[in-house]
Amino acid sequence: MSANLPTPTQPQALEEPRTLTHVLYALHTITWFSGGIFSVIAIIINMVKFPDLPNAFYRSHWRWQSRTFWFALIAFVVTFPLWLVFVFPGWFAWCLIGLWYLYRCLRGWINFNDGRPMPTPETAS
């Protein structure tokens, strides 16, 4: 009976995180149209499902998504006072952060689709 259950090395076991990773990249990428709500949904899924990932390839991409989200959030919070000074500096800073966020999401998604892991802080040099 246990012969019918997929093991982590079987293609069926790897298909779920693959599809979910594509969905998470999509949510992060189109978050501009939701005012950030899609990214919040994606990061919650990232945090809940991370321990269930089958291998380092998926963990590298989910860590990339997570770090992108948290660094962008920190940058938004740090640059928020610019809105209080003048509108233009705040708008400019948030546009730059948004473009950086979009770049990271697209770079990760393209690498994921090509089967390449993302660099991690331990492997980046």
MDAnalysis code that builds the backbone (N, CA, C; Angstrom):
import MDAnalysis as mda
import numpy as np

u = mda.Universe.empty(375, n_residues=125, atom_resindex=np.repeat(np.arange(125), 3), trajectory=True)
u.add_TopologyAttr("name", ["N", "CA", "C"] * 125)
u.add_TopologyAttr("resid", np.arange(1, 126))
u.add_TopologyAttr("resname", ["MET", "SER", "ALA", "ASN", "LEU", "PRO", "THR", "PRO", "THR", "GLN", "PRO", "GLN", "ALA", "LEU", "GLU", "GLU", "PRO", "ARG", "THR", "LEU", "THR", "HIS", "VAL", "LEU", "TYR", "ALA", "LEU", "HIS", "THR", "ILE", "THR", "TRP", "PHE", "SER", "GLY", "GLY", "ILE", "PHE", "SER", "VAL", "ILE", "ALA", "ILE", "ILE", "ILE", "ASN", "MET", "VAL", "LYS", "PHE", "PRO", "ASP", "LEU", "PRO", "ASN", "ALA", "PHE", "TYR", "ARG", "SER", "HIS", "TRP", "ARG", "TRP", "GLN", "SER", "ARG", "THR", "PHE", "TRP", "PHE", "ALA", "LEU", "ILE", "ALA", "PHE", "VAL", "VAL", "THR", "PHE", "PRO", "LEU", "TRP", "LEU", "VAL", "PHE", "VAL", "PHE", "PRO", "GLY", "TRP", "PHE", "ALA", "TRP", "CYS", "LEU", "ILE", "GLY", "LEU", "TRP", "TYR", "LEU", "TYR", "ARG", "CYS", "LEU", "ARG", "GLY", "TRP", "ILE", "ASN", "PHE", "ASN", "ASP", "GLY", "ARG", "PRO", "MET", "PRO", "THR", "PRO", "GLU", "THR", "ALA", "SER"])
u.atoms.positions = np.array([
    [0.816, -1.199, 0.000],
    [0.000, 0.000, 0.000],
    [0.859, 1.262, 0.000],
    [1.976, 1.242, 0.675],
    [2.820, 2.433, 0.710],
    [3.558, 2.652, -0.608],
    [3.507, 1.676, -1.517],
    [4.180, 1.835, -2.813],
    [3.517, 2.904, -3.668],
    [2.269, 3.251, -3.387],
    [1.549, 4.260, -4.165],
    [1.811, 5.685, -3.687],
    [2.402, 5.830, -2.518],
    [2.659, 7.166, -1.991],
    [3.905, 7.737, -2.666],
    [3.845, 9.006, -3.087],
    [5.019, 9.593, -3.744],
    [6.127, 9.869, -2.737],
    [7.352, 9.612, -3.140],
    [8.502, 9.963, -2.326],
    [9.041, 11.290, -2.825],
    [9.866, 11.975, -2.034],
    [10.374, 13.284, -2.471],
    [11.150, 13.262, -3.784],
    [11.613, 12.104, -4.220],
    [12.371, 12.051, -5.467],
    [11.475, 11.797, -6.671],
    [10.209, 11.453, -6.446],
    [9.307, 11.207, -7.563],
    [8.777, 12.528, -8.114],
    [8.499, 12.581, -9.418],
    [8.044, 13.835, -10.042],
    [6.766, 14.392, -9.425],
    [5.831, 13.527, -8.988],
    [4.585, 14.037, -8.405],
    [4.862, 14.819, -7.125],
    [5.829, 14.367, -6.339],
    [6.144, 15.038, -5.081],
    [6.772, 16.408, -5.324],
    [7.449, 16.576, -6.454],
    [8.101, 17.853, -6.749],
    [7.193, 18.804, -7.522],
    [6.081, 18.331, -8.034],
    [5.204, 19.180, -8.844],
    [4.465, 20.215, -7.999],
    [4.034, 19.839, -6.797],
    [3.298, 20.792, -5.963],
    [4.139, 22.014, -5.599],
    [5.364, 21.838, -5.062],
    [6.132, 23.053, -4.767],
    [6.513, 23.835, -6.023],
    [6.638, 23.158, -7.143],
    [6.964, 23.867, -8.393],
    [5.822, 24.803, -8.778],
    [4.622, 24.284, -8.773],
    [3.456, 25.106, -9.105],
    [3.278, 26.215, -8.089],
    [3.423, 25.884, -6.820],
    [3.257, 26.886, -5.771],
    [4.317, 27.976, -5.878],
    [5.526, 27.606, -6.233],
    [6.589, 28.606, -6.387],
    [6.265, 29.557, -7.538],
    [5.737, 29.035, -8.627],
    [5.309, 29.908, -9.728],
    [4.200, 30.857, -9.263],
    [3.255, 30.336, -8.499],
    [2.156, 31.175, -7.991],
    [2.700, 32.258, -7.066],
    [3.644, 31.898, -6.201],
    [4.210, 32.891, -5.281],
    [4.992, 33.967, -6.034],
    [5.765, 33.570, -7.033],
    [6.464, 34.578, -7.849],
    [5.449, 35.488, -8.549],
    [4.357, 34.912, -9.030],
    [3.324, 35.724, -9.689],
    [2.715, 36.713, -8.696],
    [2.406, 36.249, -7.500],
    [1.825, 37.144, -6.494],
    [2.783, 38.276, -6.146],
    [4.044, 37.940, -5.942],
    [5.032, 38.984, -5.626],
    [5.177, 39.964, -6.795],
    [5.146, 39.456, -8.017],
    [5.373, 40.308, -9.187],
    [4.214, 41.267, -9.438],
    [2.984, 40.829, -9.245],
    [1.829, 41.693, -9.529],
    [1.328, 42.427, -8.296],
    [2.118, 42.458, -7.247],
    [1.685, 43.114, -6.015],
    [1.436, 44.607, -6.195],
    [2.043, 45.220, -7.225],
    [1.821, 46.647, -7.485],
    [0.343, 46.945, -7.668],
    [-0.389, 46.006, -8.235],
    [-1.805, 46.230, -8.533],
    [-2.705, 46.002, -7.318],
    [-2.131, 45.512, -6.223],
    [-2.937, 45.241, -5.031],
    [-2.528, 46.097, -3.842],
    [-1.603, 47.004, -4.046],
    [-1.131, 47.812, -2.934],
    [-0.345, 47.009, -1.909],
    [0.252, 45.904, -2.332],
    [1.074, 45.088, -1.450],
    [0.367, 43.898, -0.826],
    [-0.938, 43.805, -0.980],
    [-1.696, 42.719, -0.353],
    [-1.259, 41.360, -0.896],
    [-1.011, 41.254, -2.197],
    [-0.595, 39.973, -2.768],
    [0.736, 39.507, -2.184],
    [1.634, 40.435, -1.911],
    [2.918, 40.065, -1.312],
    [2.745, 39.584, 0.120],
    [1.828, 40.191, 0.840],
    [1.565, 39.740, 2.213],
    [1.024, 38.312, 2.187],
    [0.104, 38.031, 1.267],
    [-0.428, 36.673, 1.131],
    [0.705, 35.709, 0.780],
    [1.558, 36.107, -0.159],
    [2.662, 35.244, -0.592],
    [3.655, 34.995, 0.537],
    [3.974, 36.010, 1.329],
    [4.967, 35.811, 2.392],
    [4.408, 34.929, 3.500],
    [3.112, 35.003, 3.739],
    [2.504, 34.106, 4.730],
    [2.618, 32.661, 4.250],
    [2.319, 32.434, 2.981],
    [2.463, 31.081, 2.429],
    [3.929, 30.648, 2.483],
    [4.849, 31.556, 2.152],
    [6.283, 31.261, 2.238],
    [6.656, 30.771, 3.630],
    [6.211, 31.473, 4.629],
    [6.602, 31.154, 5.995],
    [5.972, 29.848, 6.482],
    [4.744, 29.584, 6.079],
    [4.046, 28.387, 6.540],
    [4.573, 27.129, 5.851],
    [4.810, 27.198, 4.548],
    [5.174, 26.015, 3.766],
    [6.684, 25.773, 3.657],
    [7.510, 26.710, 4.096],
    [8.963, 26.582, 3.934],
    [9.519, 25.273, 4.508],
    [9.111, 24.853, 5.704],
    [9.685, 23.602, 6.243],
    [9.357, 22.362, 5.409],
    [8.355, 22.409, 4.569],
    [7.943, 21.247, 3.779],
    [8.642, 21.149, 2.426],
    [9.543, 22.058, 2.116],
    [10.185, 22.049, 0.802],
    [11.121, 20.851, 0.663],
    [11.129, 20.228, -0.531],
    [11.858, 18.968, -0.697],
    [13.370, 19.079, -0.853],
    [13.882, 20.228, -1.327],
    [15.330, 20.281, -1.549],
    [15.843, 21.724, -1.519],
    [17.165, 21.857, -1.639],
    [17.821, 23.164, -1.532],
    [17.455, 24.098, -2.683],
    [17.124, 23.545, -3.843],
    [16.735, 24.376, -4.982],
    [15.504, 25.203, -4.636],
    [14.473, 24.574, -4.123],
    [13.258, 25.292, -3.745],
    [13.518, 26.232, -2.565],
    [14.305, 25.776, -1.589],
    [14.606, 26.634, -0.443],
    [15.327, 27.901, -0.873],
    [16.211, 27.802, -1.874],
    [16.928, 28.998, -2.338],
    [15.957, 30.012, -2.940],
    [14.983, 29.533, -3.684],
    [14.019, 30.449, -4.298],
    [13.064, 31.025, -3.258],
    [12.618, 30.233, -2.335],
    [11.699, 30.749, -1.310],
    [12.425, 31.715, -0.386],
    [13.702, 31.439, -0.105],
    [14.495, 32.370, 0.707],
    [14.677, 33.679, -0.067],
    [14.904, 33.590, -1.370],
    [15.044, 34.785, -2.226],
    [13.780, 35.638, -2.160],
    [12.617, 34.996, -2.277],
    [11.347, 35.717, -2.203],
    [11.172, 36.368, -0.835],
    [11.493, 35.621, 0.188],
    [11.327, 36.126, 1.549],
    [12.241, 37.322, 1.812],
    [13.494, 37.188, 1.436],
    [14.439, 38.287, 1.642],
    [14.044, 39.511, 0.823],
    [13.571, 39.312, -0.389],
    [13.110, 40.426, -1.218],
    [11.978, 41.170, -0.521],
    [11.016, 40.438, -0.003],
    [9.879, 41.051, 0.681],
    [10.334, 41.845, 1.904],
    [11.113, 41.209, 2.782],
    [11.489, 41.867, 4.038],
    [12.407, 43.065, 3.800],
    [13.351, 42.967, 2.866],
    [14.217, 44.110, 2.579],
    [13.419, 45.268, 1.987],
    [12.463, 44.961, 1.125],
    [11.620, 46.028, 0.564],
    [10.776, 46.673, 1.659],
    [10.219, 45.869, 2.545],
    [9.415, 46.425, 3.637],
    [10.253, 47.344, 4.522],
    [11.459, 46.915, 4.844],
    [12.356, 47.760, 5.648],
    [12.662, 49.060, 4.910],
    [12.936, 48.964, 3.611],
    [13.233, 50.169, 2.822],
    [12.035, 51.114, 2.776],
    [10.825, 50.558, 2.635],
    [9.625, 51.400, 2.636],
    [9.465, 52.113, 3.979],
    [9.692, 51.414, 5.066],
    [9.553, 52.020, 6.393],
    [10.615, 53.098, 6.615],
    [11.847, 52.806, 6.221],
    [12.941, 53.767, 6.416],
    [12.725, 55.036, 5.591],
    [12.189, 54.885, 4.387],
    [12.005, 56.053, 3.517],
    [10.649, 56.747, 3.710],
    [9.817, 56.225, 4.573],
    [8.515, 56.851, 4.801],
    [8.627, 58.317, 5.242],
    [9.591, 58.693, 6.093],
    [9.685, 60.106, 6.472],
    [9.895, 61.060, 5.306],
    [10.395, 60.566, 4.181],
    [10.542, 61.448, 3.017],
    [9.187, 61.983, 2.556],
    [8.126, 61.217, 2.758],
    [6.783, 61.681, 2.401],
    [6.361, 62.861, 3.269],
    [6.875, 62.900, 4.497],
    [6.514, 63.986, 5.407],
    [7.232, 65.284, 5.050],
    [8.418, 65.177, 4.452],
    [9.187, 66.352, 4.063],
    [8.573, 66.975, 2.808],
    [8.564, 66.205, 1.755],
    [7.972, 66.614, 0.482],
    [7.450, 65.365, -0.201],
    [6.494, 65.531, -1.061],
    [5.913, 64.382, -1.750],
    [6.891, 63.780, -2.751],
    [7.583, 64.608, -3.505],
    [8.451, 64.088, -4.564],
    [9.542, 63.146, -4.055],
    [10.306, 63.504, -3.003],
    [11.337, 62.560, -2.546],
    [10.751, 61.219, -2.106],
    [9.616, 61.230, -1.442],
    [8.982, 59.983, -1.022],
    [8.528, 59.163, -2.207],
    [7.915, 59.830, -3.163],
    [7.449, 59.142, -4.360],
    [8.627, 58.541, -5.122],
    [9.693, 59.317, -5.268],
    [10.873, 58.856, -5.990],
    [11.504, 57.647, -5.300],
    [11.666, 57.724, -3.986],
    [12.271, 56.616, -3.235],
    [11.419, 55.358, -3.351],
    [10.111, 55.505, -3.222],
    [9.241, 54.325, -3.283],
    [9.177, 53.750, -4.685],
    [9.304, 54.572, -5.703],
    [9.369, 54.056, -7.074],
    [10.648, 53.250, -7.280],
    [11.762, 53.749, -6.761],
    [13.014, 53.005, -6.872],
    [12.930, 51.670, -6.139],
    [12.367, 51.675, -4.950],
    [12.208, 50.435, -4.192],
    [11.290, 49.471, -4.947],
    [10.220, 49.994, -5.509],
    [9.296, 49.161, -6.274],
    [9.949, 48.546, -7.499],
    [10.772, 49.318, -8.184],
    [11.483, 48.786, -9.350],
    [12.495, 47.719, -8.940],
    [13.184, 47.958, -7.831],
    [14.118, 46.955, -7.311],
    [13.368, 45.682, -6.956],
    [12.206, 45.814, -6.338],
    [11.382, 44.669, -5.965],
    [10.951, 43.896, -7.210],
    [10.496, 44.616, -8.208],
    [10.077, 43.982, -9.460],
    [11.246, 43.259, -10.122],
    [12.413, 43.896, -10.148],
    [13.608, 43.269, -10.711],
    [13.929, 41.965, -10.000],
    [13.912, 41.980, -8.666],
    [14.231, 40.769, -7.899],
    [13.217, 39.660, -8.162],
    [11.954, 40.027, -8.245],
    [10.920, 39.016, -8.512],
    [11.097, 38.406, -9.893],
    [11.316, 39.233, -10.890],
    [11.486, 38.723, -12.251],
    [12.777, 37.919, -12.399],
    [13.847, 38.391, -11.784],
    [15.110, 37.648, -11.841],
    [14.951, 36.269, -11.215],
    [14.301, 36.213, -10.053],
    [14.081, 34.931, -9.393],
    [13.193, 34.014, -10.209],
    [12.122, 34.563, -10.765],
    [11.177, 33.762, -11.537],
    [11.838, 33.191, -12.788],
    [12.632, 34.000, -13.474],
    [13.340, 33.531, -14.671],
    [14.329, 32.429, -14.304],
    [15.093, 32.636, -13.227],
    [16.040, 31.607, -12.796],
    [15.316, 30.329, -12.390],
    [14.183, 30.466, -11.723],
    [13.411, 29.292, -11.321],
    [12.932, 28.528, -12.549],
    [12.422, 29.248, -13.503],
    [11.929, 28.619, -14.726],
    [13.055, 27.925, -15.500],
    [14.266, 28.466, -15.409],
    [15.425, 27.870, -16.078],
    [16.081, 26.764, -15.249],
    [15.580, 26.517, -14.047],
    [16.120, 25.463, -13.199],
    [17.398, 25.827, -12.470],
    [17.648, 27.132, -12.301],
    [18.855, 27.590, -11.602],
    [18.500, 28.043, -10.197],
    [19.259, 27.615, -9.191],
    [18.991, 28.080, -7.827],
    [19.418, 29.536, -7.661],
    [18.841, 30.186, -6.689],
    [19.213, 31.571, -6.396],
    [20.394, 31.583, -5.439],
    [21.265, 32.591, -5.557],
    [22.374, 32.665, -4.598],
    [21.847, 32.963, -3.202],
    [22.461, 32.348, -2.245],
    [22.094, 32.594, -0.845],
    [23.226, 33.390, -0.192],
    [22.970, 33.989, 0.959],
    [24.043, 34.764, 1.603],
    [25.306, 33.934, 1.850],
    [25.158, 32.639, 2.063],
    [26.319, 31.787, 2.295],
    [27.114, 31.555, 1.009],
    [26.398, 31.494, -0.148],
    [27.072, 31.186, -1.416],
    [27.403, 32.418, -2.233],
    [26.832, 33.555, -1.904],
    [27.096, 34.777, -2.670],
    [28.487, 35.287, -2.325],
    [29.216, 35.651, -3.360],
    [30.532, 36.225, -3.096],
    [30.937, 37.151, -4.216],
])
